[in-house]
Amino acid sequence: MLNDPRSHGLWEASAPATPETPRLRGEVSADVCIVGAGYTGLSAALHLAERGARAVVLEAAEIGFGGSGRNVGLVNAGLWLRPADVSGVLGPVYGPRLLKLLGEGPADVFDLVERHAIACEPVRAGTLHAALGGKGLADIAVRAEQWQALGAPVELLDAAAAAERIGTAAYAGALLDRRAGTIQPLAYARGLARAAMAAGAAVHTESPVRRAVDEGKRWRVETPDGAVTARHVVVATNAYAPSADAPFPQVAGELVRLPYFNLATRPLSANLARSILPAREGLWDTREVLSSLRFDAAGRLVFGSVGALRGPGRSVHAGWGRRALAKLFPQLGEVSFEHEWYGWIGMTRDAVPRFHRLARDVVSCSGYNGRGIAPGTVFGREIARLLSGEIGEAEMPLPVCAVEPVRFRPAREAWYEAGAQLVHATAARL
């Protein structure tokens, strides 16, 4: 996108064409103006339109330009936190409510995919949280126990069973979550846009918001070539929130951006492809600088980790990827990559998303901490229910909270980028 092959890589090369979404020109009236055409914004637009509301989405770049079009494509249940920790952060009302919502999130995603015939390579084979050593095994054992206590269909695999499912003996075990799966993430975003537009929503790309004016009973949201007048505004920009001189910059200030990259091999031969993740689960591991692994529909192995493919990081991370894959799966031989891309994850201080009321009739949900597909989809739906009057604010899955800017945010982001380079410069050397 925007003539940058490392922005969306394989996903842009293999996704169905984007729907036609012209730049906003002139004056438009709506019930809800949504800023950002990622999962949250597009899901909100779809569910609002299905309820008869006039929804207009304004996107500064293209559909799925942010994390929605760049991520690994793992449709996971829950958050990074253990279930008990979620309740510890949010309390006895919102904790269980959020766990139930996000536990059912993957099913909601796959139901939308089926209902709207979204061509996004859906695979409902589950995901594997692979344990590195005894410490990693202890962590996933606790997670398994806590999810099973909530009735979730998760299974703790020992080293032998994990090796059979993954194709390597590198892990001490794995947590199999049968609720989860994989999709082609940019294709899913484009499919959500098509579904929203078919339901009656309008989506305008290349339409950055320059100003938002509270006119009393309605908001006037202005772009370079037009304006939307609406009663409600939804800010759905997450880690790709606008700069400080744009409206509602608070969202960016409370998120630390963590870089994450993906490398995709050429399509593997049938024999090789059967030797790695034969059931086609998605995988991520328990390392602090974690790795992820999955296949696409054409048989490419997609391998990712923390880091930015820019400056010296590009060669450092690609070199690590070749070494790490060869060590995990020696049968691959010399590894080369057909696509490479990266983006940014919006991290909150406690790994829990945020729901904000930024101003009168202006709401925002962000901070998915690398779990954007299912949470973005269901939070967009819940925002639509809220603005349609189906539920009240107290019935939302998250409490309204104040925006808390992160101290020393640029320094922290620089540290994450440099630290990932340091780890990958020395890791997986044979």
C-alpha positions as CSV (number, residue, x, y, z in Angstrom):
1,M,0.0,0.0,0.0
2,L,1.1,3.6,-0.7
3,N,3.9,2.0,-2.9
4,D,5.5,0.3,0.1
5,P,5.9,-3.5,-0.4
6,R,6.8,-4.0,3.3
7,S,3.6,-2.5,4.6
8,H,1.2,-5.4,3.9
9,G,3.4,-7.9,2.0
10,L,1.8,-11.3,1.3
11,W,-1.6,-10.1,2.4
12,E,-1.8,-7.4,-0.2
13,A,-0.5,-9.7,-2.9
14,S,-3.1,-12.4,-2.2
15,A,-6.2,-10.5,-1.0
16,P,-9.2,-10.0,-3.2
17,A,-9.4,-6.5,-4.7
18,T,-10.5,-3.7,-2.4
19,P,-14.0,-2.4,-2.9
20,E,-14.4,1.0,-4.5
21,T,-14.3,3.6,-1.8
22,P,-14.1,7.1,-3.2
23,R,-12.6,10.1,-1.3
24,L,-15.2,12.1,0.6
25,R,-16.2,15.1,-1.4
26,G,-18.8,17.6,-0.2
27,E,-21.2,17.6,2.7
28,V,-22.7,14.4,4.1
29,S,-25.2,13.8,6.9
30,A,-25.1,10.7,9.0
31,D,-26.2,9.2,12.3
32,V,-22.6,8.0,13.1
33,C,-19.3,9.1,11.8
34,I,-16.6,6.4,12.2
35,V,-12.9,7.4,12.0
36,G,-10.8,4.4,10.9
37,A,-11.5,1.5,8.5
38,G,-10.0,-1.3,10.5
39,Y,-11.9,-4.2,12.2
40,T,-13.4,-2.0,14.9
41,G,-14.6,0.7,12.6
42,L,-15.9,-1.6,9.9
43,S,-17.6,-3.9,12.3
44,A,-19.3,-0.9,13.9
45,A,-20.4,0.3,10.5
46,L,-21.8,-3.1,9.5
47,H,-23.7,-3.6,12.6
48,L,-25.0,0.0,12.7
49,A,-26.2,-0.3,9.1
50,E,-27.9,-3.6,9.8
51,R,-29.8,-1.7,12.6
52,G,-31.0,1.0,10.1
53,A,-28.5,3.7,11.1
54,R,-26.7,5.8,8.6
55,A,-22.9,5.1,9.2
56,V,-20.1,6.9,7.4
57,V,-16.5,5.6,7.7
58,L,-13.6,8.0,7.1
59,E,-10.2,6.4,6.5
60,A,-7.0,8.4,6.0
61,A,-5.3,5.8,3.8
62,E,-6.9,2.6,2.7
63,I,-9.1,-0.2,4.1
64,G,-7.1,-2.2,6.6
65,F,-4.1,0.1,6.3
66,G,-3.2,-0.2,10.0
67,G,-2.8,-3.3,12.1
68,S,-6.0,-4.9,10.6
69,G,-4.2,-5.5,7.3
70,R,-0.7,-6.4,8.6
71,N,-1.2,-8.8,11.5
72,V,-0.4,-12.5,11.5
73,G,-4.0,-13.5,11.1
74,L,-4.5,-15.6,14.3
75,V,-8.1,-15.4,15.4
76,N,-7.5,-16.0,19.1
77,A,-9.9,-16.1,22.1
78,G,-9.3,-14.0,25.1
79,L,-6.3,-11.6,25.8
80,W,-2.6,-12.0,26.4
81,L,-3.4,-12.1,30.1
82,R,-4.4,-15.2,31.9
83,P,-8.2,-15.4,32.6
84,A,-7.8,-14.8,36.3
85,D,-5.6,-11.8,35.7
86,V,-8.3,-10.2,33.5
87,S,-10.8,-10.4,36.4
88,G,-8.1,-9.1,38.7
89,V,-7.7,-6.0,36.5
90,L,-11.3,-5.4,35.7
91,G,-13.1,-6.7,38.8
92,P,-16.0,-9.2,39.3
93,V,-18.4,-7.5,36.9
94,Y,-16.4,-6.5,33.8
95,G,-13.8,-9.3,34.1
96,P,-16.1,-12.3,33.6
97,R,-18.2,-10.2,31.0
98,L,-15.1,-9.5,28.9
99,L,-13.8,-13.1,29.2
100,K,-17.1,-14.4,27.9
101,L,-17.3,-11.9,25.1
102,L,-13.7,-12.6,23.9
103,G,-14.0,-16.3,24.5
104,E,-16.8,-16.3,22.0
105,G,-15.0,-13.8,19.7
106,P,-13.5,-16.3,17.2
107,A,-16.9,-17.9,16.7
108,D,-18.4,-14.4,16.0
109,V,-15.6,-13.7,13.4
110,F,-16.1,-17.0,11.6
111,D,-19.9,-16.6,11.7
112,L,-19.5,-13.2,10.0
113,V,-17.2,-14.7,7.4
114,E,-19.8,-17.4,6.6
115,R,-22.8,-15.1,6.7
116,H,-21.3,-12.5,4.4
117,A,-19.3,-15.0,2.2
118,I,-16.0,-13.2,3.0
119,A,-13.2,-14.7,1.0
120,C,-10.4,-14.6,3.6
121,E,-9.0,-18.1,3.7
122,P,-10.7,-19.1,7.0
123,V,-9.3,-22.1,8.8
124,R,-11.1,-23.2,12.1
125,A,-8.4,-25.6,13.2
126,G,-7.5,-23.9,16.5
127,T,-4.3,-22.3,17.7
128,L,-1.3,-23.6,19.6
129,H,0.5,-21.7,22.4
130,A,3.8,-23.4,22.3
131,A,5.9,-23.7,25.5
132,L,9.6,-23.0,25.5
133,G,11.2,-25.0,28.4
134,G,9.8,-25.6,31.8
135,K,8.9,-22.0,32.5
136,G,6.8,-21.8,29.4
137,L,5.2,-25.1,30.2
138,A,4.2,-24.0,33.7
139,D,2.7,-20.8,32.2
140,I,0.5,-22.6,29.6
141,A,-0.5,-25.2,32.3
142,V,-2.0,-22.4,34.4
143,R,-3.7,-20.9,31.4
144,A,-5.2,-24.3,30.5
145,E,-6.5,-24.9,34.0
146,Q,-8.1,-21.4,34.2
147,W,-9.7,-21.7,30.8
148,Q,-11.0,-25.2,31.5
149,A,-12.6,-24.0,34.7
150,L,-14.6,-21.6,32.5
151,G,-15.7,-24.4,30.2
152,A,-13.4,-23.5,27.3
153,P,-12.4,-26.3,24.9
154,V,-8.7,-26.1,25.5
155,E,-6.2,-29.0,25.9
156,L,-2.8,-29.1,27.4
157,L,-0.4,-31.1,25.2
158,D,2.8,-32.8,26.4
159,A,6.0,-32.5,24.5
160,A,5.3,-35.6,22.3
161,A,1.8,-34.5,21.4
162,A,3.1,-31.0,20.6
163,A,5.9,-32.3,18.5
164,E,3.4,-34.4,16.5
165,R,1.1,-31.3,15.9
166,I,3.9,-28.8,15.2
167,G,6.5,-30.9,13.4
168,T,9.4,-30.1,15.7
169,A,10.6,-31.3,19.1
170,A,11.7,-27.7,20.1
171,Y,8.8,-27.2,22.5
172,A,8.1,-28.6,26.0
173,G,4.3,-28.7,25.3
174,A,1.5,-26.6,23.8
175,L,-1.9,-25.3,24.7
176,L,-4.4,-26.2,22.0
177,D,-7.4,-23.8,21.8
178,R,-10.1,-25.3,19.6
179,R,-12.1,-22.0,19.6
180,A,-9.5,-20.3,17.5
181,G,-8.1,-20.4,13.9
182,T,-6.6,-18.3,11.2
183,I,-7.8,-15.9,8.4
184,Q,-6.2,-13.7,5.7
185,P,-6.4,-10.5,7.7
186,L,-6.4,-7.9,5.0
187,A,-9.0,-9.9,3.0
188,Y,-11.2,-10.0,6.1
189,A,-11.0,-6.2,6.5
190,R,-11.9,-5.7,2.9
191,G,-14.7,-8.2,3.2
192,L,-16.1,-6.4,6.3
193,A,-16.0,-3.2,4.2
194,R,-18.0,-4.9,1.4
195,A,-20.5,-6.2,3.9
196,A,-20.9,-2.9,5.6
197,M,-21.4,-1.1,2.2
198,A,-23.9,-3.7,1.1
199,A,-25.9,-3.1,4.3
200,G,-26.0,0.7,3.6
201,A,-22.9,2.1,5.2
202,A,-20.6,4.5,3.3
203,V,-16.8,4.0,3.4
204,H,-14.4,6.8,2.2
205,T,-10.7,6.2,1.9
206,E,-8.0,8.9,1.3
207,S,-10.1,11.0,3.6
208,P,-8.1,12.0,6.7
209,V,-9.9,13.8,9.4
210,R,-8.5,17.3,9.8
211,R,-11.0,18.9,12.3
212,A,-13.9,17.9,14.4
213,V,-16.3,20.6,15.7
214,D,-19.0,20.1,18.4
215,E,-22.0,22.1,17.0
216,G,-24.1,21.3,20.0
217,K,-26.4,18.5,19.1
218,R,-24.2,17.2,16.3
219,W,-20.6,16.9,15.3
220,R,-19.0,18.3,12.1
221,V,-16.1,16.1,11.1
222,E,-14.0,17.7,8.3
223,T,-11.7,16.2,5.7
224,P,-9.7,18.1,3.1
225,D,-12.5,17.8,0.5
226,G,-15.7,17.4,2.6
227,A,-17.4,17.0,5.9
228,V,-19.7,14.6,7.7
229,T,-22.3,16.0,10.1
230,A,-23.4,13.3,12.6
231,R,-24.8,12.9,16.1
232,H,-22.2,10.4,17.2
233,V,-18.5,9.9,16.4
234,V,-16.6,6.6,16.8
235,V,-12.8,6.9,17.0
236,A,-11.4,3.5,15.8
237,T,-7.8,4.3,15.0
238,N,-5.9,2.3,17.6
239,A,-2.1,2.2,17.1
240,Y,-2.4,4.2,13.9
241,A,-4.1,7.1,15.6
242,P,-3.4,10.5,14.0
243,S,-0.8,13.0,15.0
244,A,-1.2,15.5,17.8
245,D,-2.5,18.2,15.5
246,A,-5.5,16.1,14.4
247,P,-8.8,15.7,16.4
248,F,-8.9,13.3,19.3
249,P,-5.1,12.6,19.6
250,Q,-5.5,11.2,23.1
251,V,-5.8,7.6,21.8
252,A,-2.2,7.6,20.5
253,G,-0.9,9.0,23.7
254,E,-1.9,6.0,25.9
255,L,-0.6,3.3,23.6
256,V,3.0,2.2,23.3
257,R,3.6,1.0,19.8
258,L,5.3,-2.4,19.5
259,P,6.7,-3.3,16.0
260,Y,5.9,-6.8,14.6
261,F,7.1,-8.3,11.3
262,N,6.2,-11.3,9.2
263,L,8.2,-13.2,6.6
264,A,6.6,-15.6,4.1
265,T,8.4,-18.4,2.3
266,R,7.6,-19.6,-1.2
267,P,4.8,-22.2,-1.3
268,L,6.2,-25.4,0.1
269,S,5.9,-28.7,-1.7
270,A,3.1,-31.0,-0.6
271,N,5.5,-33.3,1.3
272,L,7.2,-30.4,3.2
273,A,3.9,-28.8,4.0
274,R,2.5,-32.0,5.6
275,S,5.5,-32.1,7.9
276,I,4.8,-28.8,9.6
277,L,1.5,-27.9,11.4
278,P,-0.3,-30.7,9.4
279,A,-3.7,-29.8,10.9
280,R,-3.0,-26.1,10.0
281,E,-3.3,-24.5,13.5
282,G,-1.8,-21.1,14.0
283,L,1.0,-21.0,16.5
284,W,2.8,-18.5,18.8
285,D,5.3,-19.3,21.6
286,T,6.0,-18.2,25.1
287,R,9.3,-16.4,24.5
288,E,9.4,-12.8,25.7
289,V,10.4,-11.8,22.2
290,L,7.8,-14.2,20.8
291,S,7.5,-15.9,17.5
292,S,4.4,-16.9,15.5
293,L,3.9,-19.4,12.7
294,R,1.1,-20.3,10.3
295,F,0.4,-21.3,6.7
296,D,-1.5,-19.4,4.1
297,A,-3.9,-21.1,1.6
298,A,-1.2,-21.5,-1.0
299,G,1.2,-23.4,1.3
300,R,3.5,-20.5,2.3
301,L,4.9,-20.7,5.8
302,V,4.5,-17.3,7.5
303,F,6.9,-16.7,10.3
304,G,6.9,-13.6,12.5
305,S,8.3,-11.9,15.6
306,V,8.8,-8.6,17.3
307,G,10.8,-6.1,15.3
308,A,10.6,-3.5,12.5
309,L,11.9,-4.2,9.0
310,R,13.6,-0.8,8.5
311,G,17.2,0.3,8.8
312,P,19.5,-2.4,10.1
313,G,16.5,-4.2,11.4
314,R,15.5,-5.5,8.0
315,S,18.6,-7.6,7.5
316,V,18.9,-8.6,11.2
317,H,15.3,-9.9,11.4
318,A,15.4,-11.6,8.0
319,G,18.6,-13.3,8.9
320,W,17.2,-14.5,12.2
321,G,14.1,-15.8,10.4
322,R,16.2,-18.0,8.1
323,R,18.3,-19.4,11.0
324,A,15.3,-19.9,13.3
325,L,13.2,-21.7,10.7
326,A,16.1,-23.9,9.7
327,K,16.7,-24.9,13.3
328,L,13.0,-25.6,13.9
329,F,12.5,-27.5,10.7
330,P,15.7,-28.8,9.2
331,Q,13.8,-30.5,6.4
332,L,13.2,-27.0,4.9
333,G,16.9,-26.8,3.8
334,E,18.0,-23.3,2.8
335,V,15.2,-20.9,3.6
336,S,14.3,-17.9,1.5
337,F,11.4,-15.5,1.8
338,E,9.0,-14.3,-0.9
339,H,7.4,-11.5,1.1
340,E,8.3,-9.4,4.1
341,W,6.2,-6.8,6.0
342,Y,5.7,-5.2,9.4
343,G,3.4,-2.9,11.4
344,W,2.6,-1.7,14.9
345,I,0.7,-3.2,17.8
346,G,-1.0,-0.8,20.3
347,M,0.0,-1.9,23.8
348,T,-1.7,-0.7,27.0
349,R,0.1,-0.6,30.4
350,D,-1.9,-3.6,31.7
351,A,-2.6,-5.5,28.4
352,V,-6.4,-4.7,28.6
353,P,-8.2,-2.7,25.9
354,R,-9.7,0.6,26.7
355,F,-13.2,2.1,26.2
356,H,-13.3,5.9,26.3
357,R,-15.8,8.7,26.0
358,L,-13.5,11.2,24.5
359,A,-16.1,14.0,24.3
360,R,-19.8,14.5,24.1
361,D,-21.2,11.6,21.9
362,V,-17.6,10.6,21.0
363,V,-16.5,7.1,21.9
364,S,-13.4,5.0,21.3
365,C,-12.2,1.5,21.8
366,S,-8.5,0.6,21.3
367,G,-5.4,-1.1,22.8
368,Y,-5.8,-4.7,21.7
369,N,-2.3,-5.7,22.5
370,G,-1.8,-7.9,19.4
371,R,-5.2,-9.5,19.7
372,G,-7.1,-7.3,17.3
373,I,-9.2,-9.6,15.0
374,A,-11.8,-11.0,17.4
375,P,-11.8,-8.1,19.9
376,G,-12.0,-5.5,17.2
377,T,-14.9,-7.3,15.6
378,V,-16.9,-7.8,18.7
379,F,-16.1,-4.4,20.2
380,G,-17.3,-2.8,17.0
381,R,-20.5,-4.7,17.3
382,E,-21.0,-3.7,20.9
383,I,-20.4,0.0,20.1
384,A,-23.1,-0.3,17.4
385,R,-25.5,-1.8,20.0
386,L,-24.6,1.0,22.4
387,L,-25.2,3.8,19.9
388,S,-28.4,2.1,18.7
389,G,-29.8,2.1,22.2
390,E,-29.9,-1.7,22.6
391,I,-27.6,-1.6,25.6
392,G,-26.5,1.1,28.0
393,E,-23.0,2.2,28.8
394,A,-23.0,0.1,32.0
395,E,-23.7,-3.0,29.9
396,M,-20.6,-2.6,27.7
397,P,-17.8,-5.2,28.0
398,L,-15.4,-2.6,29.3
399,P,-15.9,0.3,31.8
400,V,-15.5,3.8,30.6
401,C,-12.1,5.0,31.8
402,A,-10.1,8.2,31.5
403,V,-7.2,8.4,29.0
404,E,-3.9,7.9,30.8
405,P,-0.9,9.1,28.6
406,V,2.1,6.9,28.8
407,R,5.3,8.5,30.1
408,F,8.4,8.4,28.0
409,R,6.5,6.7,25.2
410,P,8.9,7.5,22.3
411,A,11.8,6.2,24.4
412,R,9.9,2.9,25.2
413,E,9.1,2.4,21.6
414,A,12.7,2.9,20.6
415,W,13.8,0.5,23.3
416,Y,11.5,-2.3,22.0
417,E,12.7,-1.8,18.5
418,A,16.4,-1.8,19.4
419,G,15.9,-4.7,21.9
420,A,14.3,-6.9,19.3
421,Q,17.2,-6.3,17.0
422,L,19.7,-7.2,19.7
423,V,17.9,-10.4,20.5
424,H,17.5,-11.5,16.9
425,A,21.1,-10.6,16.0
426,T,22.3,-13.3,18.3
427,A,19.4,-15.8,18.5
428,A,19.1,-19.1,16.7
429,R,22.7,-19.3,15.6
430,L,23.7,-22.9,14.8
